[in-house]
Amino acid sequence: MKHSAEYNKFTNLVDRLLTVPHEEIQRREAEYRKQVDANPHRRGPKRGSKRKRKTATP
């Protein structure tokens, strides 16, 4: 059965992705998180910072 070139590219990509062990993916994500956290100009809430709860006004 013939498939389109896009289908073949997609299936090859999925096959390569599924062969990566979970530990390797976790290691890469941790490395990326360290890199992102080191950026002093990062927008949004910083990792590890707790938000103060607003108190209800009487």
N, C-alpha and C positions, 0 to 999 in steps of 0.2 A: 504494500500500500504506500503510495506516495504522499508525503506531507510537505507543507510549505517550508521555506527556509527559516521563517520566524519560529515555527513550531520546533524545528530541529535545534535551533539556537537555544530556545527556552528549555527544552528537555535536557540538553547538554549542560546548561547552567544549573538546573535543579539537581542533576546527577552529581555534579562537582560539589555543590553545596551540601548535599546529604552525606558525602563521604568525609566531611570534616568532623572530628570528634567533638563532643559537647565541651570537654575540658579546654580544648583549643579555642573554641568560641568564647567561653567565659574568660580565658586569659586575655584574649584580644580586646574584649569589652572592658575589662579592668584597666588595661593599658590605655585605652582611649579615654576612660573616665579620669584617670590621673592627668592626662594631657589637657582635658577640658577644664578640670578643676584648677589647673595651674594658670589659666588665663585670667589675668586681673581685670580685664575689660568685659567679662562675660555679663550678659544681660539676664535679668530675671532673678529668681530666688537662688541663693547659693546652697550647695549641698551641705547638709548638716546644720543649717540654721533653722531654729524653731521660730514659728510665728507666734507672737503674743496674741492671746485671745482678747477680743474686745469685751469689755464689761457692759452689761445692760445698764442704761441710765434710768433712774427711778422716775 
